[in-house]
Amino acid sequence: MQTVAPAAAFRPFAGGLLALVLLAGCNARSEPPQFRLNMQDYLEMIPSHDPAEFRIARGEEPDVLEEKQRKIKGLEMISTVLFAAFGTPDDPYLLNEVQKGDDNENGLDLVAIERAAGPVRPGHDRSSRQRGLYRLHCAHCHGISGDGAGPTAVFLNPYPRDYRQGMFKFKSTSFTAKPTTADLKRIILEGIPGTAMPSFALLPNDEVDALVEYVKYLSIRGQTELNMAIVLLSDESEIELDRTAILDEYLMPVLEQWTAAEDAVIQPPERPATDTPQQLAASIEAGRKLFLSKDAQCAQCHGPTGLGDGWLTDTTAVPYDDWNKQKSPDDIDRWLLPRQELRPRNLRLGIYRGGRRPVDLYRRIHAGIQAAQMPGAGPGQGSEATLTPEQIWHLVDYVRSLPYADESQPKHTEITLHKPRN
């Protein structure tokens, strides 16, 4: 496999093209791990949805051959730019403009990324600080490339998060905004109840910080990749191989989305008083009516009793999240993971993946869940609120009451014990 030596200006941009792992077949075990190109999403950008668009066969018609060569050249260009801007899983890299520093507080911490990257190994100093943290704790589920398709992913429901599209379900920010650093850190420390994502609360704080930074790195890399692919494969435009152009048009806009996350945190107003049993009961009843109403539409997915079975009333509307909805039985052989149905939460279990605090539930109802078909009830980008803050608080009180309702409790059967016969 051809490799490209770094150039002073923009790593390999002055050299040749990095050959594609997927097309060249150079995936020997003796070679270091590579970031896998996101071919599945690339194919979704092509009208034909045909992997053959990237394979050259003998006897191709000149116009067909020219189009295929254009697409393959586009893949080579994407691979080259990604190598130049982000390095490899064993040797991560960041352009100076992206790195955190005295004049760039919003950049990525390359030292932390290097600590999380690469194979598992002790540190080079006497304290033997752990390195390769991502591969040790995360890659077996989330994959080397952060594609959510690690070796154990196929056995899990829901699948591990694919970081590359930049979509995250459980965060404190508005619907389309990125999660904050605190959001990612909380997920790592607490895990996600009801899923295979465990708590890593026993890890030292600096290791958790390194993992958070590496997740950002994988996500920013993945979104930059998709942004370029849209231009090359969908818009059929050219990409200027210039450091400034790549930064300004593809990389920095993604980084700025992460920078803006802190300003997108949802700050709930003070909740209505529920100090007395009567006040709480009134709020719960108001929430129950909203839950069943057409304005909130909660029952449409969660069901009239909150069991998560609302979608079953329409057997033609099997729900899928954004990571699964583009898969179909006709092309399932080209996906790393089979299509997985989305299951709305059974609210009577009291297991809330995004957190069980009242503020967590408020934010979930206000913003919705990105990529999971749960719309937000609060104001969003280009949309007005469907519920007032007071109504959202009533829904929070109702949802929190469901696990303790009489019908949610297990039924007890009296058992009569008989003395054994002599």
Secondary structure, 3 states (H helix, E strand, C coil): CCCCCCCCCCHHHHCCCCCCHHHHCCCCCCCCCCCCCCHHHHHHCCCCCCHHHHCCCCCCCHHHHHHHHHHHHHHHHHHHHHHHHHECCCCECCCCCCECECCECCCECHHHHHHHCCCCEECCCCCCCEECHHHHHCHHHHCCCCCCCCCCHHHCCCCCCCHHHCCCCCCCECCCCCCCHHHHHHHHHHCCCCCCCCCCCCCCHHHHHHHHHHHHHHHHHHHHHHHHHHHHHHCCCCCCCCHHHHHHHHHHHHHHHHHHHHHHECCCCCCCCCCCHHHHHHHHHHHHHHHHCCCCCCHHHHCCCCCCCHHHHCCCCCCCCCCCCCCCHHHHHHCCCCCCCCCCCCHHHCCCCCCCCHHHHHHHHHHCECCCCECCCCCECCECCCCCHHHHHHHHHHHHHHHHCHHHCCCCCCCCCCCCCC
